[in-house]
Amino acid sequence: MGGVLVIVGTPLGNREDLSPRARAAILGADLLMCEDTRSPVRLFGDGAGLPPRRSCFVGNEHERVAGLLEALAAGSRVVYISEAGMPCWSDPGEQLVRAALEAGFAVDVVPGPTAVATAVALSGLPSQEIRFVGFPPRGGRLRTEFIAGLRYESATTVCYEAGNRTRDLVVDLAAGLEDAESRDIAIAREMTKLHQEVRRGTVARVAAELPESMLGEVTVVLAPAARGRGDVAREAASAVLATVLDKSLRPRERARRLAALTGEPAREIYARLDSAHDEE
């Protein structure tokens, strides 16, 4: 029989969060692939009798696929764990799963803690629709576009960030979101650990209160915008329609207002309006 790849979730910080099933899966593996081979030692202790370990992190995951498939072909039960939480959530593991499935091997999951679900539960923010975006761009055009995409986001948005970059992110959100004074955010740090901390408030207020740098791992939860993209689109369409149907406007004034609403050059709009008038 062929082997099986088992993805196992491990505690975010508190070792007592490891489930009995996860413990049995890890200790019963023929091969334990780890984002950090030291993690299971910290989790179980030096005398736990861990199976053979092999590192598999972002920089070498693609190189580990061949060894994984060889072990599975030999009938081995291979377990993969990331440093903390669920693999494949902004952690390695996706390439292993895809390769195993494409080669026809079975894949199983032993669920465990995730920073996303834990932070959303701690935040008190709407959880009906969640958008997880991983780590945000650090700067430049991609950063600007990322924040612009949140202006009318109708879902609660969750992202990860390093502690030393968290304040910069929230300050940029405060500057780029029109509703920063009223839109809520939660900053969860070191969840399940001794120094767990959650800061809640509006984007503007939290930006003003956050320290320059924070220690540990951070998960950011941003509330939905009060107005969604659909609301904005309907408002824009109504404004364009009202401008087109307003008989009191002269052609050049109508073109100027439509240009302001659509971003199209007023001269081109005027020419198109004039052409449409001639065709009538």
C-alpha positions, 0 to 999 in steps of 0.5 A: 500500500502507498504511504500517506501525508498527514498535515498536523496543526500544532499549538500557537504557543501554549503546549497544552493546546496540542490535541491527543490525536495530533500528539499520536500522529506526530509520535507515530510518524515514520518520517516527521518533516518540520519547518523547524526541526527544533519545534517538536523538541520544544513541544515534547521535550528531549526524551520523547522518542521523536521519529526521524526529522527532516527540515522543510521550510520556505527556502527548501520546500521544493527540494523536499518534494522528491524525498517526500514522494520517495517516502510515500512510495515506500509506504511511509506515514509522513507527518508535516508540521510548521513552526506553529499553527496550521501548515499552508496558512502563510506557512510551508506545506502547500507544495507537499500537499499538491505533489502528494495529491498529484502523485496519487497518494492520500493526504490527511489533516489533523486540525489544530490552532490557527492564528486567524481563527483565534484572532477573529474570536478575540477581536469581537469583530464580525465573523460571517465573512472573513478575508485572509490576506497573509502578510501585507506588502511592505511598501511602494505601489503594492502597499498603496494598492493593498490599502486602497483595496480595503477602503470598501471591503465588505468582509472582515480582513485578517493579516499577519505582520511582524511586531516591528512593522505593525505600527507602520501598517496601522499608521498607513491604514489610518492615512489611507482609509476614509473611515479610520476614525470609525472603523474598528481594528484589533491587534492580537500579539503572542496569542495563547502565550504568557504575554498575550495582548489584544489592542482594540479600537478604531484604526485612528486611535490604535495607530496613535497608541501603538508603540514604535515596535512590538515583540512577538508575532502579530495578527491584525483583524480589520472590520468591514467598511461601512460602505461596500463596493456595491454601495459605492458603485450604485452611488457612482452610477446614480450620479452619472445617470443624474448628470446625463439626464439633467437638461439644465446642463450645457454640453461642456458643463455636462462633459466636465461633471462626467469627467469628474465622476468617471476619470475620463478626459472632459474633451473626449466626453464632450466629443462623444456627446456632440457626436451622439447629438448629431446622430439624433 
